Amino acid sequence: MLDRPFDASPGSEDSLMNALELLRKALLYASAVALCVAGARTLSPAQGQNQDEELEIGQEVFDQLKGTGEIVESSPLYDQLRPIAGAITRAAQPRYNHPFKFYLIHEKQPNAFSVPGGNVYVVDSLLYFVKSTDELAGTLCHEVSHTIHHDTVTLMEKREKIAAREIGAAVLLDPDLAGILAIAMIGRLHSLGYSRDVESRADLTGSDVCAAAGYNPWGLVWLLQDFQNADPNQVPQLLSDHPGNQQRIGALKKHFRDNPSVFGKFSSDPKSARLISVSKNTSEVFLH
């Protein structure tokens, strides 16, 4: 098989295109949902094609979550989420072309993630996990900033370029194996997460959004500090997936010091935080 010369017939080209399309569709969901993370590149409003792609990705993720029955349609937990989400939306919306929308979803591990197109998903258990509204706001502002920076689209494009090279090489050797390779590569490509610089940039933009929304930007710092020495198995995915927490904390503190007119009015003392109060075993109705 390895000695077979390249067959440039339509069948070979079809195998490559089918494999790449399979990979692309899988990555739409795998990239956006599994990364609760976060600019590498800024897309201008004139780039309609990229903006349309973001809406497509966002809709596919929504359909996937709805199909698996994870989206919470109604719950008293929204009473806690909506005021924070509303304030963040008012502060962040001028930075993005599509409306931000916040949804609760049900999963075991505390988490939050944003996807292209404006949707932000908050796992219900995160509201039980955070200590204060400022910690929750800091987390959500960070995720919103990924959308503002178009980080997920940039990361997907990076993954797809790697995949295209490797699958293209596989087609040269055996067109029939291209689809199998595409599926096998999804897990490996998923390990290509956001870089420390991308995460830190989302932190800084997120802190600006938090300040504009009226929430203490130190909330994200407190959350990161709480888990500096924690058991990795106990750290939520939204923290454990993100590299270099100590460096990120340092960058945030420097940002606060460098911009006293914005951040000087906020206390760095966690005791000043507005505690969050959520009733246990809250009822939920799911969207189907």
C-alpha positions, 0 to 999 in steps of 0.5 A: 500500500505504501508503494502505491503512486498517487491517484489523482482521480476524482475518487481520490479528491472525493475521499479527501473532501469527504474526510475533511468535511467530516473533520470540520463538522466534528470540530464545530462541536468539539472545538467550541463545546469542549473548550471553555476557554479563550485574541489571536485575531480580530475580525472586522464587521466587514468580514461577513463570511467569517461572521456567518461562519460564527453563526453557523458554528453557534447554531450547530452547538446549540442544536447539539446541546438541545438534542442531548437535552442539556439546555435548561429552559426554566429554573430559579437559577436563572434569577441569579444568572440573569442580572449578571448576564444582563450587566455583562451584555450591556458592557460587552455588546458594543464589542461584538456584532451578534447578540450575546445570549446566556443559557444554563446547561446541566452537566456534572462538572462546574464549567462555562464556555462561549461559542462563536455567534454570541451564545454563552453556556453556564453549567448549573453546578457552577452557580453552586461552586463559585463563592460570590457574584464577582467570581461568577461575573469574572468567569463569564466576562472571561468567556465573553472575551473569547467570543469578542476576540474570535478565539474559537474560530482562530483555534479551529482554523489552526486545527483544520490546517493541521488536519488538512496536511495530515489527511491530505498525506493519508489520501496520497497513500490510501484514500479509503483510510482518510475518513478513519483518520479524520475521526481518529484525529479529533481527539488528538487535535482537541488537545491543542488548546488556547495558548497562555497569551490567548488566555491572558488576553481574555482575562484582561479584556474580561476584567475591563468588561467586568469593571464596565458591568459594575462587578469587581474584576478581582473576582477572577483573581480570587477564583484562580487563587483558591485553586493554586494548590488544590487537588487537580481532580477537584479543580473545575474544567474551566480552571484546569484546562487553562494554562499558567494560572500564576502568570495569569494572576500576575498579568491581571494584577499588573493590568489593575495597577496600570489602570487605576482610573478603571480599577482603583475603586475595586477592593482586592479583599475577597471579604468584600465580595458579594456572596452568591446564594443558591438554593440546593436541589433547584428544579429545572425544566429542559429545552427539547 
